[in-house]
Amino acid sequence: MKFWRPIIVAAVISPLVIVAVVHAATLTPSTPPAGSTLVQRVALRKQETKFILSPNDKIRLQQNCQTGQTNLRTIEDSTTTMLSNRQQVYNHIDGKLWYVIGQLKIANVDTFKLEKVHNFYLRYVNDFETTGQNYKQTLNDMILIDCQKDPLGFKSLLATARAYYAQLQTKSQTINNYVSNKVQQTINNFANNLQTPTSSNTLNSTNGSPNSTNKSSSGSSSSGSTGGTNATQ
């Protein structure tokens, strides 16, 4: 099973997707305040999406949303597993970077450049994890909302979930590229200068790059093709 496959938010509620699919491309949802309630988050999403429901849209949503909520429980569980797996992978790379930095310091090598690269890596990872938590919270809100009474809120949450999903795709690829290029290249430069080729293989030996870990994580969670929400279009 591939990396993103469980995150098929709109595939399970395909009759609800038509407008939300288009809107997600331009929506940039904000992180809700810490400790916010469901009512507050739904109000925030309504404000951000600015949807207006026609009578037909309202009826269609009310007819289909409860079936979607039932299926979303499985997706929420899969998302939790996926995010946990990714955190383990990113933490593993972080640990290896600390190890390399420590070994270079022991050798009295200036590690300023590598530490700077490491800090940027951590920023990318923290940003991914924040988006992941927001995505999971939105899925949970979609399950908890009374969609019969508030179809507009449900539709706003759907668009928000799709926007967060698109962000996860982009941010995962950003980390992928950063580790494969900037991080590995910086380590290679240190290794070449020190004439210690084994140091350059540190990340490779951990299966640490997101390119390789997408494969290793895939067995337990979701799809590498990021095809989950694409299936909704």
Wavefront OBJ file of the C-alpha trace (Angstrom):
o trace
v 0.000 0.000 0.000
v 1.458 3.332 -0.997
v 2.121 6.376 1.151
v -0.943 8.548 0.643
v -3.610 6.031 -0.334
v -5.675 6.248 2.898
v -6.120 9.997 2.549
v -8.990 9.805 0.085
v -11.075 12.523 1.665
v -13.436 13.269 -1.161
v -13.389 9.902 -2.885
v -15.619 8.500 -0.167
v -17.978 11.445 -0.461
v -17.632 12.135 -4.170
v -21.056 13.771 -4.594
v -19.820 16.588 -2.334
v -16.636 17.440 -4.141
v -17.462 19.488 -7.236
v -16.989 23.001 -5.866
v -14.552 22.106 -3.093
v -12.093 20.600 -5.577
v -11.750 23.856 -7.446
v -11.665 26.011 -4.338
v -8.899 24.015 -2.636
v -6.410 25.077 -5.282
v -6.511 28.692 -4.071
v -7.410 28.252 -0.393
v -4.691 28.781 2.218
v -6.233 27.752 5.538
v -4.783 29.162 8.717
v -3.828 27.239 11.841
v -6.697 27.512 14.326
v -5.891 28.952 17.760
v -4.732 26.477 20.382
v -7.624 25.187 22.450
v -10.237 26.246 19.885
v -13.583 24.463 19.877
v -15.332 22.750 16.986
v -17.759 25.661 16.685
v -14.877 28.145 16.511
v -12.990 26.127 13.897
v -16.058 25.694 11.721
v -16.701 29.438 11.900
v -13.088 30.065 10.881
v -13.371 27.725 7.890
v -16.618 29.335 6.767
v -14.942 32.721 6.902
v -11.957 31.495 4.892
v -13.877 29.601 2.209
v -16.721 32.099 1.804
v -19.008 29.476 0.275
v -22.641 30.207 -0.512
v -24.903 27.184 -0.875
v -27.666 27.030 -3.412
v -30.820 25.147 -2.341
v -29.776 22.195 -4.523
v -26.279 22.137 -3.031
v -27.734 22.127 0.467
v -30.039 19.197 -0.283
v -27.275 17.221 -1.968
v -24.913 17.715 0.955
v -27.532 16.736 3.500
v -28.303 13.564 1.565
v -24.692 12.404 1.288
v -22.672 13.815 4.178
v -23.479 11.215 6.827
v -22.249 8.358 4.629
v -19.071 10.330 4.078
v -18.613 10.832 7.809
v -18.767 7.086 8.411
v -16.027 6.440 5.854
v -13.901 9.285 7.142
v -13.270 7.457 10.414
v -11.104 4.919 8.583
v -9.291 7.704 6.773
v -8.622 9.528 10.035
v -7.062 6.393 11.544
v -4.866 5.875 8.484
v -3.781 9.499 8.580
v -2.698 9.144 12.200
v -0.550 6.149 11.261
v 0.943 7.934 8.273
v 1.908 11.013 10.273
v 3.457 8.856 12.983
v 5.540 6.979 10.402
v 6.734 10.178 8.795
v 7.722 11.627 12.156
v 9.826 8.544 12.872
v 11.573 8.879 9.516
v 12.277 12.578 9.958
v 13.475 12.055 13.527
v 15.835 9.343 12.284
v 17.399 11.740 9.787
v 17.625 14.392 12.505
v 19.480 11.973 14.772
v 21.945 11.075 12.038
v 22.643 14.736 11.359
v 23.384 15.322 15.036
v 25.722 12.329 14.942
v 27.637 13.673 11.923
v 27.885 17.128 13.499
v 29.188 15.595 16.710
v 31.820 13.544 14.888
v 33.000 16.592 12.959
v 33.298 18.623 16.175
v 35.410 15.862 17.693
v 37.670 16.207 14.651
v 37.858 19.973 15.316
v 36.011 20.785 12.092
v 33.912 23.938 11.816
v 30.326 22.659 11.497
v 28.607 26.026 11.023
v 27.443 25.255 7.470
v 26.096 21.842 8.363
v 24.335 23.166 11.464
v 22.697 25.845 9.328
v 21.491 23.183 6.878
v 20.263 21.116 9.828
v 18.260 24.040 11.207
v 16.557 24.602 7.858
v 15.743 20.901 7.715
v 14.081 21.110 11.121
v 12.026 24.106 9.980
v 10.731 22.151 6.988
v 9.902 19.167 9.170
v 8.140 21.251 11.815
v 6.100 22.960 9.112
v 5.091 19.585 7.646
v 4.097 18.276 11.059
v 2.003 21.360 11.831
v 0.159 20.977 8.544
v -0.322 17.291 9.227
v -1.889 17.988 12.608
v -4.156 20.630 11.088
v -5.188 18.157 8.398
v -5.988 15.484 10.965
v -7.950 17.970 13.084
v -9.990 18.970 10.046
v -10.817 15.338 9.281
v -11.973 14.924 12.870
v -14.076 18.071 12.631
v -15.738 16.701 9.493
v -16.708 13.608 11.472
v -18.026 15.487 14.497
v -19.987 18.263 12.809
v -23.759 17.852 12.510
v -23.706 18.019 8.730
v -27.491 17.772 8.454
v -27.894 21.023 10.384
v -24.770 22.704 9.016
v -24.046 21.533 5.459
v -22.203 24.792 4.768
v -19.810 24.083 7.631
v -19.245 20.560 6.369
v -18.485 21.780 2.858
v -16.088 24.403 4.232
v -14.249 21.721 6.211
v -14.025 19.535 3.112
v -12.378 22.328 1.136
v -10.024 22.988 4.058
v -9.028 19.314 4.260
v -8.247 19.260 0.546
v -6.130 22.401 0.873
v -4.151 20.923 3.763
v -3.702 17.710 1.794
v -2.258 19.646 -1.152
v 0.117 21.409 1.251
v 1.272 18.057 2.644
v 2.104 16.878 -0.849
v 4.163 19.985 -1.562
v 5.919 20.045 1.808
v 6.777 16.356 1.676
v 8.412 16.889 -1.708
v 10.276 19.925 -0.398
v 11.803 17.822 2.396
v 12.533 15.103 -0.136
v 14.490 17.468 -2.345
v 16.248 19.209 0.542
v 17.582 15.974 2.026
v 18.512 14.474 -1.335
v 20.281 17.607 -2.523
v 21.273 20.178 0.093
v 21.776 17.956 3.150
v 23.529 15.130 1.360
v 25.663 17.501 -0.705
v 26.803 19.391 2.391
v 27.829 16.144 4.073
v 29.607 15.034 0.902
v 31.557 18.287 0.841
v 32.735 17.752 4.412
v 33.638 14.157 3.595
v 35.628 15.167 0.531
v 37.517 17.835 2.454
v 38.360 15.387 5.213
v 39.034 12.551 2.771
v 36.706 10.285 4.778
v 34.283 8.815 2.250
v 32.440 6.815 4.900
v 31.031 10.019 6.333
v 29.238 10.778 3.063
v 27.288 7.568 3.333
v 25.794 8.363 6.717
v 22.347 9.344 5.478
v 22.279 6.657 2.814
v 22.883 3.984 5.418
v 19.829 5.114 7.397
v 17.341 4.890 4.581
v 16.817 8.445 5.668
v 15.915 10.292 2.530
v 12.182 10.730 2.008
v 12.606 9.144 -1.436
v 13.648 5.860 0.141
v 11.424 6.129 3.178
v 8.331 6.625 1.102
v 8.912 3.046 0.091
v 9.689 1.763 3.555
v 6.808 3.608 5.171
v 4.407 2.577 2.467
v 3.709 -0.838 3.812
v 2.085 0.511 6.917
v 0.389 3.623 5.745
v -0.372 5.629 2.705
v 0.572 6.206 -0.901
v 3.711 7.738 -2.433
v 1.853 8.825 -5.501
v -0.106 11.342 -3.420
v -3.035 10.108 -5.383
v -5.491 10.314 -2.514
v -7.148 13.606 -3.251
v -6.360 13.424 -6.933
v -8.877 10.626 -7.019
v -11.494 13.132 -6.031
v -11.093 15.364 -9.011
l 1 2 3 4 5 6 7 8 9 10 11 12 13 14 15 16 17 18 19 20 21 22 23 24 25 26 27 28 29 30 31 32 33 34 35 36 37 38 39 40 41 42 43 44 45 46 47 48 49 50 51 52 53 54 55 56 57 58 59 60 61 62 63 64 65 66 67 68 69 70 71 72 73 74 75 76 77 78 79 80 81 82 83 84 85 86 87 88 89 90 91 92 93 94 95 96 97 98 99 100 101 102 103 104 105 106 107 108 109 110 111 112 113 114 115 116 117 118 119 120 121 122 123 124 125 126 127 128 129 130 131 132 133 134 135 136 137 138 139 140 141 142 143 144 145 146 147 148 149 150 151 152 153 154 155 156 157 158 159 160 161 162 163 164 165 166 167 168 169 170 171 172 173 174 175 176 177 178 179 180 181 182 183 184 185 186 187 188 189 190 191 192 193 194 195 196 197 198 199 200 201 202 203 204 205 206 207 208 209 210 211 212 213 214 215 216 217 218 219 220 221 222 223 224 225 226 227 228 229 230 231 232 233
